[in-house]
């Protein structure tokens, strides 16, 4: 199965959601991307439709915005 | 593993998220509750911390609000 991608920015809401997602779907099924550390991935995330973090992009390209940690505008600052 | 509970209200955002969640974690791992059809479950959902639907309550009791379909106030109408 193609992996999901979990985008986050290190905020407490993000970290909590990351643990939940990994528990639910398995660490081997999700690639975790910290947009604060890998800022060149912000473009990829926005292209995928990510509007806020944490967000999970599913293998079929849907974006699940999970709770609310920060907007993409805040991530860019 | 204890099941997660996916609360929704039949809205398009909910249905789309339901498909994604079932694809990701497996139908056997999630109980789906339609709050429009089972209105007595609204109390359970609010008690679990659900503020909007669709939302997934994980086996350890965390609430993942996924995208935004409707607030619980709207669901009660």
Backbone of each chain as nested JSON, in Angstrom:
{
  "chains": [
    {"id": "A", "residues": [
      {"number": 1, "name": "UNK", "atoms": {"N": [0.847, -1.2, 0.0], "CA": [0.0, 0.0, 0.0], "C": [0.875, 1.24, 0.0]}},
      {"number": 2, "name": "UNK", "atoms": {"N": [0.51, 2.209, -0.81], "CA": [1.213, 3.484, -0.799], "C": [1.061, 4.108, 0.588]}},
      {"number": 3, "name": "UNK", "atoms": {"N": [2.098, 4.806, 1.011], "CA": [2.044, 5.395, 2.347], "C": [1.193, 6.66, 2.381]}},
      {"number": 4, "name": "UNK", "atoms": {"N": [0.61, 6.908, 3.545], "CA": [0.048, 8.221, 3.815], "C": [1.185, 9.14, 4.236]}},
      {"number": 5, "name": "UNK", "atoms": {"N": [0.956, 10.442, 4.139], "CA": [1.944, 11.413, 4.611], "C": [1.306, 12.267, 5.696]}},
      {"number": 6, "name": "UNK", "atoms": {"N": [1.946, 12.295, 6.848], "CA": [1.464, 13.107, 7.965], "C": [2.332, 14.361, 8.047]}},
      {"number": 7, "name": "UNK", "atoms": {"N": [1.717, 15.506, 7.779], "CA": [2.44, 16.784, 7.861], "C": [2.177, 17.426, 9.211]}},
      {"number": 8, "name": "UNK", "atoms": {"N": [3.217, 17.899, 9.833], "CA": [3.024, 18.591, 11.107], "C": [4.09, 19.661, 11.271]}},
      {"number": 9, "name": "UNK", "atoms": {"N": [4.006, 20.412, 12.364], "CA": [4.971, 21.488, 12.588], "C": [5.485, 21.475, 14.016]}},
      {"number": 10, "name": "UNK", "atoms": {"N": [5.389, 20.324, 14.656], "CA": [5.983, 20.187, 15.978], "C": [5.179, 20.749, 17.136]}},
      {"number": 11, "name": "UNK", "atoms": {"N": [3.992, 21.294, 16.836], "CA": [3.172, 21.859, 17.909], "C": [2.592, 20.722, 18.764]}},
      {"number": 12, "name": "UNK", "atoms": {"N": [2.189, 21.031, 19.993], "CA": [1.651, 19.977, 20.866], "C": [0.46, 19.236, 20.259]}},
      {"number": 13, "name": "UNK", "atoms": {"N": [-0.426, 19.973, 19.595], "CA": [-1.57, 19.316, 18.94], "C": [-1.079, 18.337, 17.884]}},
      {"number": 14, "name": "UNK", "atoms": {"N": [-0.02, 18.762, 17.17], "CA": [0.541, 17.912, 16.111], "C": [1.133, 16.623, 16.687]}},
      {"number": 15, "name": "UNK", "atoms": {"N": [1.896, 16.763, 17.754], "CA": [2.58, 15.604, 18.333], "C": [1.567, 14.596, 18.857]}},
      {"number": 16, "name": "UNK", "atoms": {"N": [0.546, 15.111, 19.512], "CA": [-0.501, 14.233, 20.033], "C": [-1.198, 13.492, 18.891]}},
      {"number": 17, "name": "UNK", "atoms": {"N": [-1.543, 14.221, 17.83], "CA": [-2.221, 13.6, 16.689], "C": [-1.306, 12.595, 15.997]}},
      {"number": 18, "name": "UNK", "atoms": {"N": [-0.004, 12.907, 15.944], "CA": [0.944, 11.983, 15.315], "C": [0.932, 10.64, 16.042]}},
      {"number": 19, "name": "UNK", "atoms": {"N": [0.966, 10.684, 17.368], "CA": [0.929, 9.431, 18.128], "C": [-0.346, 8.651, 17.834]}},
      {"number": 20, "name": "UNK", "atoms": {"N": [-1.463, 9.363, 17.798], "CA": [-2.736, 8.678, 17.546], "C": [-2.761, 8.042, 16.165]}},
      {"number": 21, "name": "UNK", "atoms": {"N": [-2.284, 8.787, 15.168], "CA": [-2.321, 8.272, 13.792], "C": [-1.407, 7.055, 13.659]}},
      {"number": 22, "name": "UNK", "atoms": {"N": [-0.235, 7.135, 14.26], "CA": [0.689, 6.002, 14.171], "C": [0.117, 4.784, 14.888]}},
      {"number": 23, "name": "UNK", "atoms": {"N": [-0.524, 5.004, 16.021], "CA": [-1.169, 3.884, 16.713], "C": [-2.271, 3.265, 15.862]}},
      {"number": 24, "name": "UNK", "atoms": {"N": [-2.989, 4.103, 15.137], "CA": [-4.156, 3.618, 14.385], "C": [-3.761, 2.927, 13.09]}},
      {"number": 25, "name": "UNK", "atoms": {"N": [-2.836, 3.515, 12.347], "CA": [-2.585, 2.951, 11.014], "C": [-1.207, 2.304, 10.89]}},
      {"number": 26, "name": "UNK", "atoms": {"N": [-0.377, 2.45, 11.93], "CA": [0.918, 1.768, 11.921], "C": [2.02, 2.656, 11.367]}},
      {"number": 27, "name": "UNK", "atoms": {"N": [3.148, 2.689, 12.068], "CA": [4.269, 3.553, 11.675], "C": [4.763, 3.218, 10.269]}},
      {"number": 28, "name": "UNK", "atoms": {"N": [4.623, 1.954, 9.873], "CA": [5.145, 1.542, 8.562], "C": [4.274, 2.067, 7.411]}},
      {"number": 29, "name": "UNK", "atoms": {"N": [3.077, 2.573, 7.752], "CA": [2.168, 3.034, 6.704], "C": [2.113, 4.542, 6.565]}},
      {"number": 30, "name": "UNK", "atoms": {"N": [2.925, 5.232, 7.348], "CA": [2.848, 6.695, 7.299], "C": [4.239, 7.315, 7.328]}},
      {"number": 31, "name": "UNK", "atoms": {"N": [4.428, 8.265, 6.423], "CA": [5.656, 9.053, 6.385], "C": [5.37, 10.346, 7.142]}},
      {"number": 32, "name": "UNK", "atoms": {"N": [6.207, 10.655, 8.122], "CA": [5.983, 11.846, 8.941], "C": [6.913, 12.963, 8.456]}},
      {"number": 33, "name": "UNK", "atoms": {"N": [6.338, 14.113, 8.134], "CA": [7.122, 15.248, 7.639], "C": [6.923, 16.448, 8.559]}},
      {"number": 34, "name": "UNK", "atoms": {"N": [8.005, 16.906, 9.158], "CA": [7.998, 18.079, 10.041], "C": [8.309, 19.301, 9.177]}},
      {"number": 35, "name": "UNK", "atoms": {"N": [7.292, 20.126, 8.951], "CA": [7.457, 21.256, 8.028], "C": [8.335, 22.357, 8.598]}},
      {"number": 36, "name": "UNK", "atoms": {"N": [8.512, 22.361, 9.917], "CA": [9.42, 23.334, 10.512], "C": [10.874, 22.981, 10.215]}},
      {"number": 37, "name": "UNK", "atoms": {"N": [11.145, 21.692, 10.098], "CA": [12.515, 21.224, 9.845], "C": [12.811, 21.051, 8.364]}},
      {"number": 38, "name": "UNK", "atoms": {"N": [11.795, 20.706, 7.614], "CA": [11.975, 20.493, 6.166], "C": [11.098, 21.486, 5.423]}},
      {"number": 39, "name": "UNK", "atoms": {"N": [11.564, 22.723, 5.389], "CA": [10.723, 23.804, 4.895], "C": [10.477, 23.708, 3.39]}},
      {"number": 40, "name": "UNK", "atoms": {"N": [11.341, 22.994, 2.681], "CA": [11.108, 22.826, 1.244], "C": [9.918, 21.912, 0.975]}},
      {"number": 41, "name": "UNK", "atoms": {"N": [9.438, 21.235, 2.016], "CA": [8.264, 20.375, 1.837], "C": [6.955, 21.152, 1.958]}},
      {"number": 42, "name": "UNK", "atoms": {"N": [7.042, 22.422, 2.385], "CA": [5.824, 23.223, 2.528], "C": [5.106, 23.325, 1.183]}},
      {"number": 43, "name": "UNK", "atoms": {"N": [5.884, 23.474, 0.115], "CA": [5.307, 23.562, -1.229], "C": [4.538, 22.284, -1.568]}},
      {"number": 44, "name": "UNK", "atoms": {"N": [5.167, 21.123, -1.277], "CA": [4.504, 19.831, -1.526], "C": [3.191, 19.739, -0.756]}},
      {"number": 45, "name": "UNK", "atoms": {"N": [3.251, 20.152, 0.507], "CA": [2.073, 20.041, 1.359], "C": [0.938, 20.905, 0.815]}},
      {"number": 46, "name": "UNK", "atoms": {"N": [1.261, 22.139, 0.467], "CA": [0.217, 23.026, -0.058], "C": [-0.327, 22.501, -1.376]}},
      {"number": 47, "name": "UNK", "atoms": {"N": [0.556, 21.962, -2.204], "CA": [0.124, 21.382, -3.475], "C": [-0.823, 20.211, -3.269]}},
      {"number": 48, "name": "UNK", "atoms": {"N": [-0.605, 19.483, -2.175], "CA": [-1.465, 18.339, -1.874], "C": [-2.806, 18.785, -1.301]}},
      {"number": 49, "name": "UNK", "atoms": {"N": [-2.908, 20.08, -0.948], "CA": [-4.177, 20.593, -0.43], "C": [-4.181, 20.817, 1.069]}},
      {"number": 50, "name": "UNK", "atoms": {"N": [-3.014, 20.731, 1.69], "CA": [-2.931, 20.925, 3.138], "C": [-3.129, 22.41, 3.466]}},
      {"number": 51, "name": "UNK", "atoms": {"N": [-4.09, 22.691, 4.311], "CA": [-4.385, 24.082, 4.681], "C": [-3.956, 24.396, 6.101]}},
      {"number": 52, "name": "UNK", "atoms": {"N": [-3.863, 23.36, 6.912], "CA": [-3.416, 23.54, 8.298], "C": [-2.765, 22.241, 8.735]}},
      {"number": 53, "name": "UNK", "atoms": {"N": [-2.002, 22.333, 9.812], "CA": [-1.388, 21.124, 10.371], "C": [-1.914, 20.9, 11.773]}},
      {"number": 54, "name": "UNK", "atoms": {"N": [-1.944, 19.674, 12.248], "CA": [-1.551, 18.461, 11.541], "C": [-2.56, 18.05, 10.463]}},
      {"number": 55, "name": "UNK", "atoms": {"N": [-2.035, 17.398, 9.436], "CA": [-2.888, 16.901, 8.364], "C": [-2.311, 15.605, 7.82]}},
      {"number": 56, "name": "UNK", "atoms": {"N": [-3.217, 14.733, 7.411], "CA": [-2.806, 13.455, 6.835], "C": [-3.261, 13.408, 5.384]}},
      {"number": 57, "name": "UNK", "atoms": {"N": [-2.305, 13.205, 4.476], "CA": [-2.652, 13.019, 3.071], "C": [-2.703, 11.519, 2.828]}},
      {"number": 58, "name": "UNK", "atoms": {"N": [-3.875, 11.033, 2.432], "CA": [-4.071, 9.589, 2.289], "C": [-3.454, 9.101, 0.982]}},
      {"number": 59, "name": "UNK", "atoms": {"N": [-3.275, 7.769, 0.841], "CA": [-2.682, 7.238, -0.39], "C": [-3.441, 7.634, -1.65]}},
      {"number": 60, "name": "UNK", "atoms": {"N": [-4.747, 7.88, -1.535], "CA": [-5.496, 8.295, -2.729], "C": [-5.574, 9.804, -2.882]}},
      {"number": 61, "name": "UNK", "atoms": {"N": [-4.825, 10.528, -2.065], "CA": [-4.692, 11.967, -2.278], "C": [-5.656, 12.844, -1.498]}},
      {"number": 62, "name": "UNK", "atoms": {"N": [-6.534, 12.223, -0.713], "CA": [-7.423, 13.05, 0.107], "C": [-6.65, 13.642, 1.279]}},
      {"number": 63, "name": "UNK", "atoms": {"N": [-7.073, 14.803, 1.716], "CA": [-6.425, 15.46, 2.852], "C": [-7.363, 15.429, 4.055]}},
      {"number": 64, "name": "UNK", "atoms": {"N": [-6.885, 14.848, 5.129], "CA": [-7.637, 14.865, 6.385], "C": [-6.959, 15.876, 7.312]}},
      {"number": 65, "name": "UNK", "atoms": {"N": [-7.624, 17.002, 7.506], "CA": [-7.118, 17.974, 8.48], "C": [-7.567, 17.524, 9.855]}},
      {"number": 66, "name": "UNK", "atoms": {"N": [-6.627, 17.29, 10.743], "CA": [-6.922, 16.677, 12.037], "C": [-6.735, 17.715, 13.135]}},
      {"number": 67, "name": "UNK", "atoms": {"N": [-7.81, 17.94, 13.883], "CA": [-7.783, 18.989, 14.901], "C": [-7.194, 20.256, 14.274]}},
      {"number": 68, "name": "UNK", "atoms": {"N": [-6.59, 21.096, 15.044], "CA": [-6.002, 22.296, 14.452], "C": [-4.814, 22.72, 15.278]}},
      {"number": 69, "name": "UNK", "atoms": {"N": [-3.647, 22.669, 14.664], "CA": [-2.447, 23.113, 15.361], "C": [-2.019, 24.487, 14.891]}},
      {"number": 70, "name": "UNK", "atoms": {"N": [-1.878, 24.627, 13.571], "CA": [-1.432, 25.889, 12.999], "C": [-1.839, 25.942, 11.53]}},
      {"number": 71, "name": "UNK", "atoms": {"N": [-2.106, 27.151, 11.055], "CA": [-2.394, 27.325, 9.634], "C": [-1.1, 27.25, 8.849]}},
      {"number": 72, "name": "UNK", "atoms": {"N": [-1.208, 27.015, 7.55], "CA": [-0.007, 26.984, 6.718], "C": [0.657, 28.355, 6.713]}},
      {"number": 73, "name": "UNK", "atoms": {"N": [-0.119, 29.417, 6.837], "CA": [0.472, 30.762, 6.91], "C": [1.375, 30.888, 8.132]}},
      {"number": 74, "name": "UNK", "atoms": {"N": [0.919, 30.312, 9.242], "CA": [1.747, 30.35, 10.458], "C": [3.009, 29.505, 10.292]}},
      {"number": 75, "name": "UNK", "atoms": {"N": [2.87, 28.381, 9.594], "CA": [4.022, 27.497, 9.394], "C": [5.105, 28.2, 8.58]}},
      {"number": 76, "name": "UNK", "atoms": {"N": [4.679, 29.083, 7.654], "CA": [5.642, 29.763, 6.774], "C": [6.429, 30.847, 7.492]}},
      {"number": 77, "name": "UNK", "atoms": {"N": [5.939, 31.304, 8.635], "CA": [6.594, 32.436, 9.325], "C": [7.969, 32.066, 9.841]}}
    ]},
    {"id": "B", "residues": [
      {"number": 1, "name": "UNK", "atoms": {"N": [-7.681, -5.303, 19.894], "CA": [-7.605, -3.849, 20.103], "C": [-9.022, -3.295, 20.241]}},
      {"number": 2, "name": "UNK", "atoms": {"N": [-9.186, -2.406, 21.189], "CA": [-10.461, -1.727, 21.346], "C": [-10.735, -0.925, 20.075]}},
      {"number": 3, "name": "UNK", "atoms": {"N": [-12.003, -0.843, 19.71], "CA": [-12.332, -0.132, 18.48], "C": [-12.296, 1.382, 18.664]}},
      {"number": 4, "name": "UNK", "atoms": {"N": [-11.994, 2.081, 17.585], "CA": [-12.232, 3.512, 17.533], "C": [-13.707, 3.726, 17.198]}},
      {"number": 5, "name": "UNK", "atoms": {"N": [-14.208, 4.909, 17.503], "CA": [-15.585, 5.252, 17.135], "C": [-15.555, 6.466, 16.215]}},
      {"number": 6, "name": "UNK", "atoms": {"N": [-16.155, 6.31, 15.062], "CA": [-16.226, 7.409, 14.102], "C": [-17.634, 7.999, 14.16]}},
      {"number": 7, "name": "UNK", "atoms": {"N": [-17.73, 9.246, 14.617], "CA": [-19.022, 9.925, 14.69], "C": [-19.194, 10.804, 13.466]}},
      {"number": 8, "name": "UNK", "atoms": {"N": [-20.368, 10.732, 12.86], "CA": [-20.627, 11.605, 11.717], "C": [-22.115, 11.94, 11.666]}},
      {"number": 9, "name": "UNK", "atoms": {"N": [-22.472, 12.751, 10.696], "CA": [-23.867, 13.157, 10.592], "C": [-24.37, 13.089, 9.159]}},
      {"number": 10, "name": "UNK", "atoms": {"N": [-23.711, 12.27, 8.364], "CA": [-24.209, 12.039, 7.013], "C": [-23.862, 13.102, 5.986]}},
      {"number": 11, "name": "UNK", "atoms": {"N": [-23.159, 14.142, 6.403], "CA": [-22.808, 15.214, 5.463], "C": [-21.744, 14.707, 4.478]}},
      {"number": 12, "name": "UNK", "atoms": {"N": [-21.614, 15.367, 3.321], "CA": [-20.63, 14.91, 2.335], "C": [-19.209, 14.84, 2.895]}},
      {"number": 13, "name": "UNK", "atoms": {"N": [-18.817, 15.841, 3.675], "CA": [-17.478, 15.819, 4.289], "C": [-17.328, 14.584, 5.174]}},
      {"number": 14, "name": "UNK", "atoms": {"N": [-18.422, 14.251, 5.896], "CA": [-18.39, 13.082, 6.79], "C": [-18.227, 11.789, 6.008]}},
      {"number": 15, "name": "UNK", "atoms": {"N": [-18.982, 11.645, 4.935], "CA": [-18.972, 10.403, 4.159], "C": [-17.599, 10.187, 3.539]}},
      {"number": 16, "name": "UNK", "atoms": {"N": [-17.035, 11.258, 3.009], "CA": [-15.703, 11.173, 2.418], "C": [-14.667, 10.772, 3.465]}},
      {"number": 17, "name": "UNK", "atoms": {"N": [-14.729, 11.4, 4.63], "CA": [-13.775, 11.082, 5.697], "C": [-13.978, 9.659, 6.198]}},
      {"number": 18, "name": "UNK", "atoms": {"N": [-15.233, 9.207, 6.235], "CA": [-15.512, 7.836, 6.683], "C": [-14.814, 6.831, 5.774]}},
      {"number": 19, "name": "UNK", "atoms": {"N": [-14.927, 7.045, 4.458], "CA": [-14.257, 6.138, 3.523], "C": [-12.753, 6.124, 3.759]}},
      {"number": 20, "name": "UNK", "atoms": {"N": [-12.195, 7.317, 3.948], "CA": [-10.743, 7.402, 4.15], "C": [-10.327, 6.675, 5.425]}},
      {"number": 21, "name": "UNK", "atoms": {"N": [-11.058, 6.907, 6.498], "CA": [-10.703, 6.297, 7.777], "C": [-10.816, 4.773, 7.697]}},
      {"number": 22, "name": "UNK", "atoms": {"N": [-11.868, 4.286, 7.062], "CA": [-12.049, 2.83, 6.943], "C": [-10.94, 2.233, 6.079]}},
      {"number": 23, "name": "UNK", "atoms": {"N": [-10.569, 2.925, 5.019], "CA": [-9.447, 2.45, 4.2], "C": [-8.153, 2.405, 4.997]}},
      {"number": 24, "name": "UNK", "atoms": {"N": [-7.962, 3.396, 5.876], "CA": [-6.693, 3.507, 6.595], "C": [-6.588, 2.525, 7.753]}},
      {"number": 25, "name": "UNK", "atoms": {"N": [-7.666, 2.408, 8.532], "CA": [-7.516, 1.617, 9.759], "C": [-8.318, 0.321, 9.726]}},
      {"number": 26, "name": "UNK", "atoms": {"N": [-9.141, 0.133, 8.681], "CA": [-9.871, -1.122, 8.534], "C": [-11.248, -1.067, 9.177]}},
      {"number": 27, "name": "UNK", "atoms": {"N": [-12.249, -1.543, 8.445], "CA": [-13.636, -1.48, 8.915], "C": [-13.816, -2.225, 10.232]}},
      {"number": 28, "name": "UNK", "atoms": {"N": [-12.997, -3.267, 10.44], "CA": [-13.158, -4.069, 11.645], "C": [-12.648, -3.345, 12.892]}},
      {"number": 29, "name": "UNK", "atoms": {"N": [-11.932, -2.237, 12.679], "CA": [-11.361, -1.514, 13.818], "C": [-12.116, -0.243, 14.181]}},
      {"number": 30, "name": "UNK", "atoms": {"N": [-13.209, -0.001, 13.496], "CA": [-13.919, 1.252, 13.756], "C": [-15.432, 1.03, 13.771]}},
      {"number": 31, "name": "UNK", "atoms": {"N": [-16.057, 1.586, 14.792], "CA": [-17.513, 1.575, 14.884], "C": [-18.005, 2.911, 14.336]}},
      {"number": 32, "name": "UNK", "atoms": {"N": [-18.913, 2.862, 13.387], "CA": [-19.404, 4.088, 12.76], "C": [-20.765, 4.441, 13.361]}},
      {"number": 33, "name": "UNK", "atoms": {"N": [-20.88, 5.664, 13.861], "CA": [-22.134, 6.11, 14.488], "C": [-22.649, 7.352, 13.766]}},
      {"number": 34, "name": "UNK", "atoms": {"N": [-23.845, 7.223, 13.193], "CA": [-24.499, 8.338, 12.498], "C": [-25.371, 9.062, 13.518]}},
      {"number": 35, "name": "UNK", "atoms": {"N": [-24.964, 10.266, 13.906], "CA": [-25.668, 10.988, 14.974], "C": [-27.032, 11.51, 14.521]}},
      {"number": 36, "name": "UNK", "atoms": {"N": [-27.231, 11.601, 13.216], "CA": [-28.547, 12.013, 12.732], "C": [-29.565, 10.902, 12.901]}},
      {"number": 37, "name": "UNK", "atoms": {"N": [-29.1, 9.657, 12.821], "CA": [-29.999, 8.51, 12.939], "C": [-30.095, 7.99, 14.365]}},
      {"number": 38, "name": "UNK", "atoms": {"N": [-29.003, 8.141, 15.11], "CA": [-28.989, 7.658, 16.502], "C": [-28.737, 8.841, 17.424]}},
      {"number": 39, "name": "UNK", "atoms": {"N": [-29.81, 9.599, 17.616], "CA": [-29.659, 10.884, 18.299], "C": [-29.323, 10.713, 19.776]}},
      {"number": 40, "name": "UNK", "atoms": {"N": [-29.641, 9.553, 20.336], "CA": [-29.286, 9.332, 21.746], "C": [-27.781, 9.172, 21.926]}},
      {"number": 41, "name": "UNK", "atoms": {"N": [-27.073, 9.017, 20.828], "CA": [-25.607, 8.907, 20.919], "C": [-24.932, 10.277, 20.969]}},
      {"number": 42, "name": "UNK", "atoms": {"N": [-25.705, 11.333, 20.74], "CA": [-25.116, 12.683, 20.765], "C": [-24.502, 12.961, 22.13]}},
      {"number": 43, "name": "UNK", "atoms": {"N": [-25.189, 12.49, 23.171], "CA": [-24.687, 12.682, 24.532], "C": [-23.346, 11.975, 24.709]}},
      {"number": 44, "name": "UNK", "atoms": {"N": [-23.265, 10.725, 24.236], "CA": [-21.995, 9.974, 24.33], "C": [-20.874, 10.713, 23.608]}},
      {"number": 45, "name": "UNK", "atoms": {"N": [-21.195, 11.206, 22.421], "CA": [-20.18, 11.88, 21.61], "C": [-19.678, 13.128, 22.332]}},
      {"number": 46, "name": "UNK", "atoms": {"N": [-20.6, 13.917, 22.842], "CA": [-20.18, 15.144, 23.539], "C": [-19.373, 14.81, 24.788]}},
      {"number": 47, "name": "UNK", "atoms": {"N": [-19.8, 13.775, 25.487], "CA": [-19.065, 13.34, 26.683], "C": [-17.645, 12.91, 26.338]}},
      {"number": 48, "name": "UNK", "atoms": {"N": [-17.477, 12.346, 25.152], "CA": [-16.15, 11.899, 24.715], "C": [-15.285, 13.077, 24.274]}},
      {"number": 49, "name": "UNK", "atoms": {"N": [-15.915, 14.26, 24.123], "CA": [-15.15, 15.441, 23.744], "C": [-15.33, 15.856, 22.296]}},
      {"number": 50, "name": "UNK", "atoms": {"N": [-16.298, 15.245, 21.616], "CA": [-16.531, 15.576, 20.211], "C": [-17.187, 16.959, 20.113]}},
      {"number": 51, "name": "UNK", "atoms": {"N": [-16.553, 17.838, 19.36], "CA": [-17.063, 19.205, 19.208], "C": [-17.648, 19.444, 17.821]}},
      {"number": 52, "name": "UNK", "atoms": {"N": [-17.213, 18.645, 16.864], "CA": [-17.741, 18.758, 15.509], "C": [-17.623, 17.391, 14.855]}},
      {"number": 53, "name": "UNK", "atoms": {"N": [-18.344, 17.206, 13.775], "CA": [-18.245, 15.956, 13.016], "C": [-17.734, 16.273, 11.615]}},
      {"number": 54, "name": "UNK", "atoms": {"N": [-17.065, 15.337, 10.972], "CA": [-16.723, 14.013, 11.466], "C": [-15.613, 14.057, 12.52]}},
      {"number": 55, "name": "UNK", "atoms": {"N": [-15.654, 13.078, 13.426], "CA": [-14.618, 12.963, 14.447], "C": [-14.381, 11.496, 14.761]}},
      {"number": 56, "name": "UNK", "atoms": {"N": [-13.139, 11.197, 15.079], "CA": [-12.769, 9.838, 15.437], "C": [-12.299, 9.827, 16.885]}},
      {"number": 57, "name": "UNK", "atoms": {"N": [-12.97, 9.017, 17.718], "CA": [-12.515, 8.839, 19.095], "C": [-11.648, 7.587, 19.115]}},
      {"number": 58, "name": "UNK", "atoms": {"N": [-10.393, 7.751, 19.481], "CA": [-9.441, 6.635, 19.421], "C": [-9.643, 5.708, 20.618]}},
      {"number": 59, "name": "UNK", "atoms": {"N": [-9.066, 4.495, 20.549], "CA": [-9.235, 3.542, 21.662], "C": [-8.753, 4.104, 23.001]}},
      {"number": 60, "name": "UNK", "atoms": {"N": [-7.788, 5.015, 22.983], "CA": [-7.327, 5.582, 24.256], "C": [-8.063, 6.865, 24.633]}},
      {"number": 61, "name": "UNK", "atoms": {"N": [-9.12, 7.178, 23.899], "CA": [-10.004, 8.271, 24.301], "C": [-9.678, 9.631, 23.713]}},
      {"number": 62, "name": "UNK", "atoms": {"N": [-8.663, 9.712, 22.882], "CA": [-8.388, 10.999, 22.224], "C": [-9.408, 11.25, 21.121]}},
      {"number": 63, "name": "UNK", "atoms": {"N": [-9.685, 12.512, 20.882], "CA": [-10.63, 12.873, 19.826], "C": [-9.877, 13.528, 18.682]}},
      {"number": 64, "name": "UNK", "atoms": {"N": [-10.009, 12.945, 17.51], "CA": [-9.447, 13.554, 16.302], "C": [-10.597, 14.157, 15.502]}},
      {"number": 65, "name": "UNK", "atoms": {"N": [-10.648, 15.486, 15.501], "CA": [-11.638, 16.164, 14.656], "C": [-11.07, 16.226, 13.252]}},
      {"number": 66, "name": "UNK", "atoms": {"N": [-11.786, 15.655, 12.306], "CA": [-11.267, 15.491, 10.946], "C": [-12.022, 16.418, 10.007]}},
      {"number": 67, "name": "UNK", "atoms": {"N": [-11.267, 17.296, 9.35], "CA": [-11.892, 18.303, 8.483], "C": [-13.029, 18.962, 9.254]}},
      {"number": 68, "name": "UNK", "atoms": {"N": [-14.046, 19.425, 8.593], "CA": [-15.148, 20.025, 9.345], "C": [-16.416, 19.852, 8.537]}},
      {"number": 69, "name": "UNK", "atoms": {"N": [-17.348, 19.089, 9.094], "CA": [-18.631, 18.904, 8.43], "C": [-19.694, 19.746, 9.086]}},
      {"number": 70, "name": "UNK", "atoms": {"N": [-19.829, 19.593, 10.388], "CA": [-20.875, 20.321, 11.11], "C": [-20.499, 20.366, 12.576]}},
      {"number": 71, "name": "UNK", "atoms": {"N": [-20.899, 21.445, 13.242], "CA": [-20.683, 21.545, 14.685], "C": [-21.701, 20.672, 15.399]}},
      {"number": 72, "name": "UNK", "atoms": {"N": [-21.428, 20.334, 16.645], "CA": [-22.388, 19.546, 17.412], "C": [-23.686, 20.334, 17.59]}},
      {"number": 73, "name": "UNK", "atoms": {"N": [-23.609, 21.645, 17.679], "CA": [-24.839, 22.464, 17.775], "C": [-25.706, 22.269, 16.539]}},
      {"number": 74, "name": "UNK", "atoms": {"N": [-25.068, 22.19, 15.376], "CA": [-25.833, 21.957, 14.147], "C": [-26.439, 20.559, 14.12]}},
      {"number": 75, "name": "UNK", "atoms": {"N": [-25.683, 19.597, 14.666], "CA": [-26.172, 18.215, 14.667], "C": [-27.428, 18.104, 15.535]}},
      {"number": 76, "name": "UNK", "atoms": {"N": [-27.508, 18.916, 16.588], "CA": [-28.652, 18.827, 17.504], "C": [-29.936, 19.418, 16.938]}},
      {"number": 77, "name": "UNK", "atoms": {"N": [-29.82, 20.22, 15.882], "CA": [-31.002, 20.91, 15.336], "C": [-31.991, 19.933, 14.705]}}
    ]}
  ]
}
